[in-house]
Each structure stands twice: as C-alpha cells, then as structure tokens.
Amino acid sequence: MKDGFVKVAAASPVIRVADPDFNAERVMESIRAALEQDVKVLVFPELTLTGVTCYDLIGMRTVLQGAEAALCRVVAATEDTDILVFVGLPYAVGGQLYSCAAAVYNGDVIAMVPRTEVDGTPFCVPDDEPVDVILGGRYETWLTNDVIFPSNVCDDLVVAVEIGGDMNGLVPTGTDAAMNGVTIIAQMASFPATVTSTQEAKLDIQYRSKHLLAGIVMAAPGTGESTTDNVFTGLCMVAENGVVLASQEQADALAVSEVDVDHMTNLRRKTGSFGGSAFAYCVADWGMEEPETVLTRYYSKNPHLPALEKDVPAYCERMMQIQVDALVHRMEYAGLDHCVVGISGGVDSTLCVMICAMAMKKMGLPASNVVACTLPCFGTTSRTKSNAIVVAEQWGCEVRVIDIGNSVNQHFDDIGHARDDYSVAFENAQARERTQVLMDIANKVNGLNVGTEDLSEYIDGWCTYNGDHTSMYDVNMGLTKTQVRTAVRHIAATTEDKVLSAALWDVLECPVSPELLPPSGDEIEQKSEETVGSYSLQDFFTHKMLICGFTPAKTLRLAELAYGDEFSRDELIMWLKSYCTRLCTQQFKRSCLMDGPAVEAFSVSPRNGFLMPSDASANLWLSELEQL
C-alpha cells in the first residue's frame, strides 16, 4: 500500500444455487487467486454462499445453517492472511432475516453488515443499534449497517460496503460513508444481465466514483445462478475517479487493479466537502502490513489528453472552441475588431494565429483582421520565419515582417550593453522589444495583442518577464505544450489545404526554441528542452504533482512506469529536480499573468488557479529527491 496504492479485486465465482458447501469452495479458490496477486480488499456478490436466486429457500433453517457453516469454513481459510473479504449470505436473528455482507479478515468475522433497501425481498430492515451475534459458536461480532473498515497501516484507506438494492437508493449507503471519509466502496451487487446492463453498470460506477472521489469495487452474480427468470453473467469492475480500471464479465470473473486512495484524498482536500472521520459509524480495524503494491495499472505519457486515440479529434475541437469563444467574447466586450499576434514559427504562436483567424470568422470579420507579425532578430532562422508566414497567409491573415535588429542594437547602445555580449540582457531585450511593437500595433489598429505562451512554459517560467510573458489576452495559457502540439497536429491532419498542412507538419518537427541567440548557420542554436527538459515529461510532472498532489517520490515511481523506455531513473530524478526548482523560483511570473481561458480543470492563474507565494522554498521537494 506504499504511496496509497491498494490492490483490490471483485470476484464472481461459478456457484450452485442453495449449495453453500460447494460455494464456499469456490469462494476460497477466489481468495487464493486474489492472494497470489497480493489483493488487500476482495468483494463478492450479494448472497455469495447461497445464490441470489435461492428465493424462498433462503429463509429455511437448513439453508441458513448451511450458509453459516460455509462462512465459518471461509473464515478459517483466511487465517494468517492480510486480505479483507466481503462475502454474502443470509442470516437470521430470531424471526428477522437479513441479507448480510460478512467482513472477514485474518481468520475472524469483524462485522456483519445487513442490506437496508429490502422492498420486494424477504429480508428485514435492520435496527439502528448494533446487535451482538456469534457465528458457528466461535466468531463473536456485531450486526450493524453503520460500520466502516479503516486500515491500520494506511491512513487514507477506509472501506464501506453496499449490498444489492442499497446501491440504488435515493441516497446510496456508500454516499454517506464517502462523505465521512470512506475511500473505497465495496459493492456486492445482485442485478441480472440485460441487453444494456453492462453499459448501465459502467456508467453508474464511473459517475459515482467520480462524484464521490472514491474507488469502487463491484461484483455481480455469475453464471451459476438460476436461469428460471434471468441470466447472470458475473460482471466485475473496479473504478476510480470516473475511470474503469479493470472489468471482467465471464465465468469465475476476477477483476483486479490498484486504487490510489492517496489521490482520492488529495482531490477531496481541494473540495472541502468531505469529512475526515466517520463519527456516526462503528469502526472495524484491519490490516497488518504495508507492502509496496506491484502496479499493473497503465499510466499514459500524456495524462492531459484522452486515453483513446479515437477521442482525440473531438477533444481538440472542444479545446479550440473554448479558446475561440473566449477570444470572441473578450474582443466584443472591449469593442475591438483586430487581433495582433507575434508569429515565430513555433507551435504556440502557430496555434494562436489560427485561433485568431477562427475567432474573426465567428465574429463575421475577414481573416485579414488578424495582423500576424514576424519580428526577426539575431536568433531567427529562415525555416521558422518561412513557416510562420506560410501558416498566416494560408489562413488569410495580414502578414507584417518587422526586423527589430536595429531597434535592439540602439537599445544596447542606450544601456551600454556590448552587442556581442550574449548574456540574459541580450536575450530579454529582444523579447521585450517584440512585446512593445506588438502592443503598439494593437493600439494603432483597434486590436488586441493576443499572447502565445502556454501553461507548460508558465509553470517552468520559460518566458521573458514583461516580454513574451505579457500580452493583452492569452488564449494558450490554459493549454499544456502537449495539448498545443496535439491541436496543431489535428489541424495538420484534417485540413484540405496541402500547403498549410506541410507547413504545420514542419512546425511540429522544429525543436521548441525562443530563438534569441545567433544560430549556427541556419540551425536553431537554442533548444528549450535541453534546458528545461522534455515538455511531455514536464506535463506529466504537472499532472501528478500539481493536479493529483503526489509527492516527488510517487511522481518518480509513476514516471518510471510511463517513461522507463525513454529516460533512465537518474535522468528522471534530474529533470524532476529541475521541475521542482523552477516551479518555486518562477512563481513571480505567474503571480501577474494575463487573462486567458482555462481549458481543463487546472490553471496557474493568480485569480482562480494554483496559488503559491513567489518566494516559496523548494527544499522539501528537493530533499525528498536527494534521498532517492
């Protein structure tokens, strides 16, 4: 359970209706299979030991005694194991019959949890107060529906159970439990298969795990159930925060994955809506060790993009639509009719100028109202300059070529800076001169100087303060470099303009560069990723550390899974140190960012995004990395 990863499983063995002894064997087989995979929480369907289709046989003494004896066999089989098992059976107290989840751990029954939504069933609603029971004459426990199961070894791991109809109530029992600190909900389902049941169950588990910021482990009855009136297919699923991590629907299904309860807790802290203690519940502790969970989950190199390639086009269209709508609204509000963009031939300004052209079209204005300015200076190469002009012209923009070399040299003379001194002043003077020119042109044409910097560059501070850092509105500030590249790639792949497409593909081939140092021939001298690291890797760090709230050690662990084929462990640590350092030292640039639209549910805007002081220390993060 290191780093908050908990191996969980949903099991639906092939049982026989009204044959608890046989079913206990199948349950124990599933437990052994789960233990082989180091599962810590295992969930079976409702009434596992008898079958949900036992109907009126369920209340007969013979069946009840057989189920209790079968449970005792299962309990004994878990002795000296570190796995929390939820297995279902009918249980009677006097004249009242309950459908129960027996919570079994290390050779003991730590609680019996009865179903509460019982309409249309032979079962009773449990009393509010816990009832002491003894199972098989040896296992003393209590029967109560108000019980949670916190782990002794992982503070963020707290489990609760939902049974059958409890999953479908107006306020399912797991909802209250989640609001009071439960991070994993064990769903012991009882529904049969229909033509839409799998899809409905998937939608439900996705919604509830996202809504409750929880892991959900769901097991439905399998093929051994009666087919008198229904068919059961053994659907098993594991979900976390809206994503189905594992799913099986077959005989002897066993869906296994890892739920990240650390992630769920981090997300909950941001909402302020979840309690930290289940004060209204009885507590049944469990857990004896905290091993390093072997991860089988897939971690994408591009967590800011859709998991499935087929979803990327619609995702890109949605991203760009948000940018266009934001820009149109800002221009209409300000009474402006022109956009002014500095185009460099880089991927950010390329997307920006195309967004501006789309905005003009939506406003019913000609694309020539976009003034695309290329401002060559000491580091500009013909390749990037040519691409910038081609893209702008193909969209119908007005292109202006304004060489700022003389202006910058005059400025060097004014401040006493040698023209061959390639220090930071040499670089920043060019960036600030460009910003001045762009803003003055915008004032002249009744326009808006639209910025091109993206979210990744703001996070690592790879921009000149009051240079490319500054604009009148920044349409890219909510997009990571990964997202910008993907949007440009989408346009390149779908446009019918072959000239535009060729230019866009070449833009994507060019290394990211501010082009502020003189080139070697016509080769780009400055390559941003040689200084700040791969932007793909940076965006991965941003997702895990800033959005998910993970520690550097956990981020490194996941980066090794995702990027192990590209970077060594030492390289990942080096770039993670660089990332943490720049994250803290460059905050002053984020504290005064321009307006601009957030595209996903994360921003570094000083108004509604990730906030931090400009003089925060990185020592805590760096010291953790030193130990790795």
N, C-alpha and C positions, 0 to 999 in steps of 0.2 A: 504493500500500500504506500510505498515511497512516492512522494510528490502528489499524493492524493488519488492515485490510480487504484481502483478497486476492481478486481476481476469478478464479474458476475455472470450468471447463466440462467436461462429459462429452459426447463425440460418438460417434455410431454411424452412419457414412455407409452408403449402399447400395453394397455391393461386389459383385464377381463371384468366385465360388469358383475358386481356382487361377489368378487373373489379377492378379498383383502390380502390373503396369504400370498397369492400369486403376484398381486400388485406391489406388495412390499418388496418382493424380489426385484421387480422392475425398477422400483424407486431406488433401491440400494445399488443396482447396476448404474443408474444415472448418477448417483452420488459418487461412486468410484470413478466414473468417467470425468466428472467435474473436478474431483480431487487431482486427477492426473494433469489437469490444466491449471491447477492452483487457484481454482474458483473459491471465493470467500462468501458469496451470497448466491444461494441456489433456490429457484422458485418453481413450484409445480402447480398444476391447475387446481381448481376447486374440487373437493371430494376425490382427491387422487386415489385414495385407498379403496374406494367403493365404485367410483364412476359417477358422473353427474346424471347419468341416465338410469340410475337404480330405482328412481321414482318411489313408489310406496313401500318398496322393500327396505328403504333407507332407515325407517324407524323401527324395524323389527329387532328384537333383542339379539337374535343370532347374528345379524349383520353388524349391529353396534358393538357387540363383544368381539366379533372377528376383526373389526376395524381397529379397536383399541389394542388388541393383541398384536396386530400387524404394525401399529405405530410403535409399540414397545420394541419390536424387532428392529425397526428403522433406527430408533433412538440408540439402542445398544450398538448398532453398526457404526455410529458416528463418534464413539468414544475415542479419545486421543486424536481427534481431528479438529482442524481450525476452519470450519465451514458452518455458516448459518443457513439452515434449511427450512423452507416453508412447505409443509406437506398438508394436504387437505383430507378431512374425514368428518363424518357425522359424530356428534357427541351429545348425550342426554344427561340432563341434571333433573332428577325426579321426572315430572311429566312434561318437561320442556326439552325440545330437540333443537340443536344448533348445528349449523354448518360452520366448521371451525378450520382455522389455519393453525396447525401446531408448529410453533417456532422451536426447532430442535438445534441444539448446539452441544458438542463435546459430551455426548452420552447423557443428555438431560433435555427435558422439555422446559424451556424457560418462560413460555406463556402459551395459552390457548386463546386465539382471537376469533370471536364469532362474527358472522355476517350480520349486518344490521338492516339492509334493504331486503325484506323477505316476502313481499307481496307475491302471491301465486305459487308459493312454495310451502312445504310442510314445516318450515322452520319458524322459530320464535325470535322476537326481538329481545336482545339481552338486556339485563338490568344495568342501571348506571353504575352500581357498585361492583367491584371485582368479587368473584366467587372462588373460594379455595377448592381445588379438586385434586384427587390423587389418581393417577393413571397406572393401571396394571398393578395396583397395590404398592408401587415403589416410587413413582415420579410425582413429587408434590409440586404444584404450580398453581396459577390462578387463571381464571377465565374472565377476560375483560376485553372490550373493544377499544378502550382508551390506553393503548400501550405502544411504546416506541422502543427501538432497539439500537442504542448508541454503542459504537465500538469503543473498547477500552484502549485501543492503540492508535486510532486515527480520529482526531477531534471533529473533523468535518464529515465523518461517516455516521449517519443516523438513518435507520431503516424503519419503514412502516409498511403495513400490509393492507391491501384492498381485496375483497373477496366477491366474486360474481357480480350481483346487482349493485354492490357498493360502488363499483366503478362508474355506474350510470346515473347515480342520484343527482339531484339538482346541485348539491354541493358534495361531490365525492369525498369519502373519508380521507383520502390522501391529500386533498387540498388543504384542509385544516392542519394536517400533520406537516405539510411542506411549509406552511406559513409559520409554523412553530419550530422550524429547524431541521426537519427531515430532508435528507438529500437524495435518498433512493427509495422509490415506492415499488414494493413487490405486488404485482397484480396477478392474483390467482383467478383466471377467467373461467367462464362456463359457457360461452356462446358457441353455437354450432356454425358450420360453414354455410355460406350462401354465395351466390354469384358475385356479390360485392363485399363480402365480409372482410376479406384480407385488406382491400383498399381502405375500407372504413376504419378498420383497426389501426392501419398505418397512419391515416390522417389524425385519428384520435391521439395516438401515442406521440406523434410529432407535436401536435398542438399542446397537449398537456405538459410534456417535458419542456417545451419552450416557455409556456405560460408560467409554470411553476419553477423554472430554472432548476430542474431535477433530472436525475436518472430514473428511468422506468424499466422494470424487468417484467415482461408479460408472458404468461404461459397459458395456452388454451387447451382443452381436452383433445385427445388424439384418436387414432383410428380404432382403438379397442372399444370405444363407446358403442352403445346400441344404435343401430340404424333404423329402428322402428319408425321414428318420425323425422329424424335429422341425420346429417352426416357431420362428423367431426374430423378435422384434418391435422390437429397438433400444431397450430400456429404458435411460434415462439419468436419474440422480438426483444431487443434491447435498444433503448433510445436515450439520448442525452441532448438537452437543449435544442430540440427540434430536429435532430438528426438520428436516423435509424442506423445504429452501429452494427447490428447483426440481426439476421432473420432466417428462420427455417420453417418450413411447413411440410412435414413428412412424418413417416413412422419413426418413432424414437428420436424426435427432434431434440437437439441441444444447441441452443444459440448462445454463444459465448463472446463476450467482449469486455473492455475495461471502461468503467465510468470514472470520469475525472471529477471527484467531489470537491477538490480544491478549486477547480474552475467554476463550479456551480456556486460555491460560497463567495468567490471573488465577484461574480456577477450580481449576486444578491446584495452584497455590500453597497453596490452602486445605486440600487433602487431604494434602499431604506424602508422596504415594505415587509421584510421577512424578519421574524423573531429569531433569537439565538438560543432559546431554551423552551422546552415543551413543558411548561409548568402545569398544564392540565392533564398530563399523561402519567401513567405508571411507566417505570423505566426498567428495562431488562437488558443489562450489560452483557456483552460478549466480546470475544477477540483475545488472542493470547500472543500474537506475534505480528510484526510489521515487515514482511519481506519486500524485496524490490520486485514489483509486479512486472512480469515479462509482457511487453506491449505487442499486441497483434493489430492494433488499430492503424489505419492508414493516415498519415499526415502529409498533406499536399505542400509542395513548394510554394504554391500560390494561394494562400488562405483568403486573400481578398477577392478571389474570382470564384465562379461557380465550380462545383465539384465535377460536373459533367460537361464535356466539350459541347454537347448539343445545346446547352443552355447559354453558352457564351454570346451568340449573336443578340438574343433578346436582352441579355444583361447589358451589353454595350449600348444598344439603342436606348435603354432606360437611363443609363448613366448620362449619355449625351443629351437626352431630353431634359433631364434635371438641369444640366448646365445651360442649355438654350433657354429654358423657361426662366431661370434665374436672371440671365443677362437681359432678356427682353423686358422683364418687369423692372429691373434697375434702370434701364435706358428710358423706358416710358415714364417712370416716376420722375427722373431727372430732366425730362424733356430733351433728350439727346437723339441724334439721328446718324451718328457715325461711330465706328469703333476704330481705335488705333492700336495696332499690335506690332511689337518688335519681333521680327521673324529671323531666326538664326539658322534654320535648317535642322535644328534639334527636334526631338519628338514632342516636347512640351509645347513649344511655340507653333509647331505644325498642327497639333490638335486644336490649340487655341484659335488660330486663324480660321480653321474650318468651322468651329463652333460659332465664331462671329458671323461667318457667311450664312450659316443656318439661321442665326438669330435675325439677320437682315431679311431673309426670305419670310420668316414668320411675321415680321413687322410690316411686310409689304413694301420693303425698300430694296433697291438694287444692291447686289453684292459689291458693287464698286464703292459703296459707302463704307466698306472696310478698307482702311488705309494701312496697308501692310508695309512696314518699313524695315528694310535690311540695313544695318548700320555697321558696315565692315570697319575693322580697325586692325591692330597689329597681329592678332591671332586668327583672323578669319581665313578659312580655306575656300578655294573656288568650288569645291564639291558641296559644302554645306550652303554656301551662298546661292549656288545654282538650284539646289533642291528647294530652298526657301522660296525663291522667285517662281519656280515652276508650280509649286503647290498653290501659292496665292493666285497666280494668273489663271490656273485651271478652274479655280472657284469664282473667277470674275472679279477679284479684288483689285483695287488700285495699288500698284507697287511703286514704292519710292526707295531709291538707293541713295543713302546719305553717308558718305565717308566721313567718319568723325576723327580721323587721324590727326588732321591739322588742329582741330579744337583741343584734342587731348594733349598734343605737344605744346600748344600755347599754355594750357593749364599747368603742365610740368614746369614750363619756364616761370610761370607766375608764382609757383610754390617752391621753386628752387629744387626740383627733382630731376636728376640726371635721366636722360632719355634711354640710356642703356642699363638703368637700374631696375631689374625685373622683380623687385620686392612687391609686397602686398599693395603699396600705393600705386604701383604701375598697373596692377590688375584692376583695383577698385575704381580708379579714375575713369577707366573705360566704361565700366558698368554704370557708374553714376552719370556719366555724360549721356549715355543712351537713354537713361530714365528721364533726364531733363529734356532731351529732344522730343521724346515720345509724349510727355505730358504737355509740352508747349504746343506741339502739333494738335493734340486733342483739344486744347483750349481754342485753337485757331479755327478748327473745322466743326465746332459744336459737337465734340465727340467725347468718348470715354476711353481712357487708356486702359486696356484690358491686360491684366497680368498673366504671366505664363507659368510661374513657379508651381510645383506640385507638392503634395503632402509629404512625400519622402524627402524632398530637398529642404522643406521647412523643419522636419524633425532632425535631420543631421546638420542643419544650419549651412547648407551648401549654397549660399547666395550672399550677395554683397549688401550689407545693411544700407538702406536708402538707395540701393541700386536696383538690380532685378528683384530684390526683396519688396520693392514698393510699386504700387500701381493704384488706379482708381477703383478697380474691381478685379478680383482674381477668380476666373472660372475653373481653374485647375486645383485650387487649394484643398479640395476635398478628395482628390484622387491620388492614390499612390502611383509611383513610377510604373509599377506593374500594370495598373489599370489604364494608365495613359497609353502605354505601349499596346495593350490589348485593343483599345479603342481605335488606334491608328491602324493596327493590323486588320481589324474588322472592316474599316473603310477601304483599305487597300485590296482586300479580298472580294469585296462586293461591288465596288464601283465599276461602271462600264467604261469609264474614261481611262484608256490604257496609258496615256501619258501621265496622268495623275497617279495611277496605280504604280507605275515604275518608279516615280519619284518617292512615293510613300515607302515602298519596299527598301529603297536606298537609304531613306531617313532611318528606318529601323535597323539597317546594317551598320550605320555610323556609330562609333562609340560616343557615350554621353560626355560632353565637354563644354566648359564655359568659353573656350577659345579666347583666352586673354593673354597667352604667351605666344611669341612668334613661333610659327610652325617650322618643322624640318622639311623644307621643300613645300609640298602641298599636303604633307601628312599632319594630322592633328597631333599637337605636342602634348596638350593636357587631356588626360582621360580621368574623368571624375571617379570612376570605380576603382582606379588604382590607389586613390587617396581615401575614399570613404567606404569602399567595399562594394560588392555586388548589390545592386538595388533590389534584386529579387530576394537576396538574403536579408537585407535591411528591412524590407517589407514584412518578411517572416518574423523578424525580431519585434517589429512594431505590433504585429498581431498578437504574438504570445505575451510580450511584456506589458504593453500599454493597454491593449483591449482585453486580454484574458487575465492580466495581473499576475503572471507567473514570475518566479524568481529566475535570476540568471542561470542557476544550475539546472532548473527544469527546462528552461528555454534551450539550453545547450543540449540536453538529453533529446529533446524533440527535433532540434536542428540536425543532430547526428542521424536520426531516423530518416529525415526528409532529404538531407544534403550529403549524406555519407558517401555518395558516389561522385561528389564534386569537390568537397573540401575535407581536409584532414581535421582531426579533433583540435590540433594546435592552431590551425587556421581559423576554425570556428571560434575558438576562445579569443584569438587576436582580434577578429572583427567584432566580436561581442563586447570586448573591452573598448574598442573604438566607438562602438554604438553608444554604450553607457556613458562614456566620457562626453561625447558630442551632445547627447540628449540633455545633459545637465548644463554644459558650458554655453550652449547656443540658445537657451531659453529666451534670452533678451530679444532675439529676433522674432520669436513667436508672441511675445507679450504685446506687440503692436502690429499684429497682422491686419491686412486689408479685409474688407468684407468679401465673402465668397461662399458659395453653397457647399454644404456637406453632402456627400454622395452616399456614403454608408453611415452607419450609426457610430461614427467616430470622427472627431475633429480636434485640431490643436488651436482653434480659435480662442482668443482670450475672453470671448464673451460667453461661449457655451460649450467649449471643448475641454481638452485635457489641460488642466491648470497646474502650474508649479512656479515657485519663486525663481527669479533669474540667477540667484546665487546659491542654489542647492548644491550640496556636495555629492559626488559620485562614489565616495569611499565605501559605503555599504555594499554597493553592487560590485565594485572592483575587488574588494577584499574577498567576497564570495568566489569570484572568478579566480583569484590568486590561489585559492585552496583547491581548485580543480586541476 
